[in-house]
Amino acid sequence: MHYKEAKGILSSSNGMNIYRGCQHGCVYCDSRSTCYHIEHEFEDIEVKSNAVELLETALSKKRNKCMIGTGSMTDPYIPLEKELRYTRQCLEAIERHGFGLAILTKSDLILRDLDLLKKINTKSKCIVQITLTTADDDLCRKLEPGVCPTSRRVEVLDILRREKIPTVVWLSPILPFINDTEENIRALMDSIVQVNVRGIVFFGIGMTLREGSRDYFYTQLDRLFPGMKERYRNKYGNAYQIVSDHNRELSKIVFDACHEHEILCNPDQVFTWMRTFEDKDIEIQGELF
């Protein structure tokens, strides 16, 4: 871990990343790609030392309330967050200033901040997004070794459901030759339906690979699934988009379940909903008067 003073915290689309690098060790991690220009060892987490102060300033200057997003590059609940609590302090600022939140994680550490998530959700909209890739916990521990297994993430989704906090599942990536099976997709969809998620971010059955992330992925394939790297190279070469041979039939299972249970599954619709700010205080006042 090392600290760095940042110049800014919010992107033009009101997203933020408090940390750079990750400790989860997911074999398919796109954030390792060289296009993101992380100039330090990926596991040597760069902490934006002034993140909370920058966020306080940015929120206080905004004329209009909006949704604040986090988790797209680095999970805000990496193990280091237990000690530093930067994510929690940022959530406190978001709640204090009355903004909405769309947060993405794979970690059950988010339950530590359930009190803040509930407070944010009473004023605006608090959306928790959780990634699910495989229903098999043993396989999950191979693919995502530094974070809680899928069964625990489903428990987190169910806890959030009971607390009336809306959730979204990222059903991605699904790795060809590894977890692109009907059994896996049906099991995941059964869990998703059970916990009543609002939407699914789904781009089909497959993954993306580019310079940096591809090298790491292939190294992990050699370690975990001997011979699998050659299958990928023979099938896909250096392609960016890696599409499963089973994409059509497995995608149909996802879409059919979403339509039956009224789950948003068009990415544009899901992202539009997540970016739309709701002022519940105004809504309550309108109902009173």
C-alpha positions in Angstrom: 0.0 0.0 0.0 1.1 3.5 -0.7 -0.6 6.9 -0.5 -0.9 9.5 -3.2 -2.5 12.9 -3.2 -5.1 13.2 -5.9 -6.0 16.3 -7.9 -9.7 15.3 -8.2 -12.1 12.6 -7.2 -15.2 12.7 -9.4 -15.2 11.9 -13.1 -17.4 13.8 -15.6 -20.1 11.1 -15.0 -19.8 11.5 -11.2 -17.9 8.2 -10.7 -15.1 7.9 -8.2 -12.3 5.4 -7.3 -10.8 5.8 -3.9 -8.2 3.1 -4.5 -6.2 2.0 -7.5 -5.2 -1.7 -7.8 -7.0 -4.5 -6.0 -6.5 -7.3 -3.5 -9.2 -9.7 -4.7 -7.0 -11.5 -7.3 -9.8 -12.3 -9.8 -8.2 -14.1 -12.7 -10.1 -12.2 -15.3 -9.7 -8.7 -13.9 -9.9 -6.1 -16.7 -8.5 -3.4 -14.5 -5.0 -4.9 -15.0 -5.1 -3.8 -18.6 -2.3 -1.5 -19.6 -4.7 1.0 -21.1 -5.5 2.2 -17.5 -1.9 3.2 -16.9 -1.5 1.8 -13.4 2.2 2.4 -12.9 2.7 0.4 -9.7 2.3 -3.2 -8.9 -1.4 -4.0 -9.0 -1.5 -5.5 -5.5 0.4 -2.5 -4.1 -2.8 -0.5 -3.6 -2.6 3.2 -4.3 -4.7 5.1 -1.8 -6.0 8.6 -2.6 -5.0 10.1 0.7 -7.2 13.2 0.2 -10.2 11.3 -1.3 -12.7 12.2 1.5 -11.7 15.9 1.5 -12.0 16.1 -2.3 -15.4 14.5 -2.3 -16.7 16.9 0.4 -15.5 19.8 -1.7 -17.0 18.4 -4.9 -20.4 17.7 -3.4 -20.7 21.0 -1.7 -20.1 22.8 -5.0 -22.6 20.9 -7.1 -25.7 22.9 -7.9 -27.8 19.8 -8.6 -27.9 16.5 -6.7 -27.0 13.4 -8.6 -26.0 9.7 -8.3 -22.4 9.1 -7.2 -20.9 5.9 -8.6 -18.0 3.9 -7.3 -16.5 0.4 -7.8 -16.0 0.3 -11.6 -12.2 0.1 -11.5 -11.4 -1.0 -7.9 -13.7 -2.6 -5.5 -14.4 -0.1 -2.7 -14.4 -3.0 -0.2 -11.0 -4.5 -0.7 -9.6 -5.9 2.6 -7.6 -2.7 3.2 -10.9 -0.8 3.6 -11.4 -2.6 6.9 -8.6 -0.6 8.4 -8.7 2.6 6.4 -12.5 3.1 6.2 -12.1 5.6 3.3 -15.2 4.2 1.6 -17.3 4.5 4.7 -16.2 8.2 5.1 -17.1 8.9 1.5 -20.5 7.3 2.1 -21.0 9.5 5.1 -20.3 12.6 2.9 -22.7 11.4 0.3 -25.4 10.8 2.9 -24.7 14.2 4.6 -25.0 16.1 1.3 -28.1 14.2 0.2 -26.8 12.6 -2.9 -27.6 9.1 -4.3 -25.3 6.2 -4.6 -24.6 3.3 -7.0 -21.9 1.1 -5.6 -20.3 -2.0 -7.1 -18.6 -4.8 -5.0 -18.0 -8.5 -4.6 -17.4 -8.2 -0.9 -19.7 -8.8 2.1 -17.8 -6.1 3.9 -20.4 -3.8 2.5 -22.7 -5.0 5.2 -20.6 -3.1 7.7 -22.0 0.1 6.2 -25.6 -1.1 6.0 -26.6 1.8 8.3 -25.3 4.4 5.8 -26.8 2.6 2.8 -30.2 2.7 4.5 -29.9 6.4 5.4 -28.9 7.3 1.8 -31.8 5.2 0.5 -34.3 7.1 2.6 -33.2 10.5 1.1 -32.5 9.4 -2.5 -31.7 6.1 -4.2 -29.0 3.7 -3.0 -28.2 0.9 -5.4 -25.9 -1.9 -4.5 -24.4 -3.8 -7.5 -22.8 -7.2 -6.9 -20.9 -9.4 -9.4 -21.9 -13.1 -9.8 -20.0 -15.3 -12.2 -20.3 -18.9 -11.0 -22.7 -20.7 -8.7 -20.0 -23.2 -7.7 -18.3 -21.9 -4.6 -15.2 -24.1 -5.1 -14.8 -22.7 -8.6 -15.5 -19.2 -7.4 -12.6 -19.5 -4.9 -10.3 -20.3 -7.8 -11.6 -17.5 -10.1 -12.0 -14.9 -7.3 -9.7 -16.0 -4.5 -9.6 -12.9 -2.4 -13.3 -12.3 -1.8 -16.3 -14.0 -0.4 -17.8 -16.9 -2.4 -21.0 -16.6 -4.5 -23.2 -18.2 -1.8 -22.3 -15.4 0.6 -22.9 -12.7 -2.0 -26.4 -14.1 -2.6 -26.9 -13.9 1.2 -25.8 -10.2 1.0 -28.3 -9.6 -1.8 -31.0 -11.1 0.3 -30.2 -9.0 3.3 -30.3 -5.9 1.1 -33.7 -7.1 -0.3 -35.1 -7.3 3.2 -33.8 -3.8 4.0 -35.6 -2.6 0.8 -32.3 -1.5 -0.8 -32.5 -2.0 -4.6 -29.8 -4.3 -6.1 -28.3 -5.0 -9.5 -26.2 -8.1 -10.4 -23.3 -8.0 -12.9 -23.6 -11.4 -14.6 -20.2 -11.1 -16.0 -17.7 -12.4 -17.1 -18.7 -16.0 -18.0 -15.5 -17.8 -19.0 -15.6 -20.1 -22.1 -14.7 -23.7 -21.3 -14.9 -23.0 -17.6 -18.3 -21.8 -16.4 -20.3 -21.3 -19.6 -22.7 -24.2 -18.8 -26.5 -24.4 -18.6 -26.2 -25.7 -15.1 -24.2 -22.6 -14.0 -26.4 -20.1 -15.7 -29.7 -21.6 -14.5 -28.3 -21.8 -10.9 -27.2 -18.2 -11.0 -30.6 -17.0 -12.4 -32.5 -19.0 -9.8 -30.5 -17.1 -7.1 -31.0 -13.8 -8.8 -34.8 -14.3 -9.0 -35.0 -15.4 -5.4 -33.4 -12.2 -4.1 -35.5 -10.0 -6.2 -32.8 -7.9 -7.9 -34.0 -4.9 -9.9 -31.7 -5.4 -12.9 -28.9 -7.4 -14.5 -25.9 -6.0 -16.3 -25.3 -8.7 -18.9 -23.3 -8.5 -22.1 -23.7 -12.1 -23.2 -21.8 -15.2 -22.4 -18.1 -14.4 -22.6 -15.4 -12.0 -21.5 -12.9 -9.4 -22.7 -9.2 -9.6 -22.8 -6.6 -7.0 -23.7 -2.9 -6.3 -23.1 -2.1 -6.7 -19.5 -5.2 -8.5 -18.4 -4.7 -11.2 -21.0 -1.1 -12.0 -19.7 -2.3 -12.3 -16.1 -5.3 -14.4 -17.1 -3.2 -16.9 -19.1 -0.8 -17.2 -16.2 -3.6 -18.1 -13.9 -5.1 -20.6 -16.4 -1.7 -22.4 -16.5 -1.8 -22.6 -12.7 -5.4 -23.6 -12.2 -6.5 -25.3 -15.4 -3.5 -26.9 -17.2 -3.9 -26.9 -20.9 -6.7 -24.3 -20.9 -4.4 -21.5 -22.1 -3.7 -23.3 -25.3 -7.5 -23.8 -25.9 -8.0 -20.1 -25.6 -5.1 -19.2 -27.8 -6.2 -21.7 -30.5 -9.8 -20.5 -30.4 -9.5 -16.7 -29.8 -5.9 -15.7 -30.6 -5.5 -12.1 -29.3 -9.1 -11.1 -29.8 -10.6 -8.5 -27.4 -14.1 -10.0 -27.3 -14.2 -13.6 -26.2 -17.6 -15.0 -27.0 -18.6 -18.5 -25.9 -19.8 -21.1 -28.4 -22.9 -21.4 -26.1 -23.7 -17.7 -26.1 -27.0 -17.9 -27.9 -28.7 -20.6 -25.9 -27.3 -19.5 -22.6 -28.3 -15.9 -23.2 -31.8 -17.0 -23.9 -32.0 -18.6 -20.5 -31.0 -15.2 -19.0 -33.4 -13.1 -21.0 -36.3 -15.5 -20.5 -35.9 -15.4 -16.7 -35.6 -11.7 -16.7 -38.7 -11.2 -18.8 -40.7 -13.6 -16.7 -39.7 -12.0 -13.5 -39.7 -8.3 -14.7 -36.0 -7.9 -14.2 -34.3 -5.1 -16.2 -31.7 -6.8 -18.5 -31.1 -4.2 -21.3 -27.8 -2.6 -20.3 -28.9 0.9 -21.4 -32.0 0.7 -19.4 -30.2 -0.5 -16.3 -27.5 2.2 -16.5 -30.1 4.9 -17.1 -32.0 3.8 -14.1 -28.9 3.7 -11.9 -27.8 7.2 -13.0 -31.2 8.7 -12.4 -31.3 10.7 -9.2 -34.4 10.6 -7.0 -35.1 13.1 -4.3 -37.3 11.2 -1.9 -37.6 14.2 0.5 -39.4 16.2 -2.2 -41.6 13.2 -3.0 -42.6 12.9 0.6 -43.3 16.6 0.8 -45.5 16.4 -2.3 -47.5 13.6 -0.8 -48.0 15.6 2.4 -49.2 18.7 0.6 
